[in-house]
């Protein structure tokens, strides 16, 4: 019987991803998360960065204005909705897109490990852009990528019989081929 060691399992499972999500929620380091699923810490880092979710995507709702100028802003009624106050206080999701001065606030936690807001004690009161890791969403996106990468090219038998190489078929639109 062989011993299970790091790197012998090529693909992560849903249970691996759940352990990663739980580890992030408990503010564990990549090294300790990696040890618990027998993977390298760089694999954990790559997994999180590949499948992170921005706020606005599941699992968290929109939290409001995340502009760096939030505290001093006096701009009002940019979105033309039936607003009665400052844009910074608007709870409509699209208002930030109308302002030419809008700059999204970023958190240092998102620029380096852990790259996500999972486990952050200030997440419920924070108005900055959020990123989260969700095991279920990561597994879903992984499965979709796996299927699409193995589906092959869309070429008809007629085109294949005409001597059109698969490379040419992919690179040139059908109307340009003669």
Secondary structure as the mmCIF struct_conf table of DSSP 4:
data_model
#
loop_
_struct_conf.conf_type_id
_struct_conf.id
_struct_conf.beg_label_comp_id
_struct_conf.beg_label_asym_id
_struct_conf.beg_label_seq_id
_struct_conf.end_label_comp_id
_struct_conf.end_label_asym_id
_struct_conf.end_label_seq_id
HELX_LH_PP_P HELX_LH_PP_P1 UNK A 2 UNK A 4
TURN_TY1_P TURN_TY1_P1 UNK A 6 UNK A 7
BEND BEND1 UNK A 11 UNK A 11
HELX_RH_AL_P HELX_RH_AL_P1 UNK A 14 UNK A 25
TURN_TY1_P TURN_TY1_P2 UNK A 26 UNK A 27
HELX_RH_AL_P HELX_RH_AL_P2 UNK A 30 UNK A 37
TURN_TY1_P TURN_TY1_P3 UNK A 38 UNK A 38
HELX_RH_AL_P HELX_RH_AL_P3 UNK A 41 UNK A 51
STRN STRN1 UNK A 52 UNK A 54
TURN_TY1_P TURN_TY1_P4 UNK A 55 UNK A 56
BEND BEND2 UNK A 57 UNK A 57
TURN_TY1_P TURN_TY1_P5 UNK A 58 UNK A 59
BEND BEND3 UNK A 60 UNK A 60
BEND BEND4 UNK A 64 UNK A 64
STRN STRN2 UNK A 67 UNK A 67
TURN_TY1_P TURN_TY1_P6 UNK A 68 UNK A 72
STRN STRN3 UNK A 76 UNK A 76
BEND BEND5 UNK A 79 UNK A 79
BEND BEND6 UNK A 81 UNK A 82
BEND BEND7 UNK A 85 UNK A 85
STRN STRN4 UNK A 86 UNK A 86
HELX_RH_3T_P HELX_RH_3T_P1 UNK A 87 UNK A 89
TURN_TY1_P TURN_TY1_P7 UNK A 93 UNK A 94
HELX_RH_3T_P HELX_RH_3T_P2 UNK A 95 UNK A 98
TURN_TY1_P TURN_TY1_P8 UNK A 100 UNK A 101
STRN STRN5 UNK A 104 UNK A 104
HELX_RH_3T_P HELX_RH_3T_P3 UNK A 108 UNK A 110
TURN_TY1_P TURN_TY1_P9 UNK A 111 UNK A 111
BEND BEND8 UNK A 112 UNK A 112
TURN_TY1_P TURN_TY1_P10 UNK A 113 UNK A 114
BEND BEND9 UNK A 116 UNK A 116
TURN_TY1_P TURN_TY1_P11 UNK A 118 UNK A 119
TURN_TY1_P TURN_TY1_P12 UNK A 121 UNK A 125
BEND BEND10 UNK A 128 UNK A 128
STRN STRN6 UNK A 131 UNK A 133
HELX_RH_AL_P HELX_RH_AL_P4 UNK A 135 UNK A 149
TURN_TY1_P TURN_TY1_P13 UNK A 150 UNK A 150
BEND BEND11 UNK A 151 UNK A 151
HELX_RH_AL_P HELX_RH_AL_P5 UNK A 157 UNK A 161
TURN_TY1_P TURN_TY1_P14 UNK A 162 UNK A 163
HELX_RH_AL_P HELX_RH_AL_P6 UNK A 166 UNK A 171
BEND BEND12 UNK A 172 UNK A 172
HELX_RH_3T_P HELX_RH_3T_P4 UNK A 174 UNK A 176
#
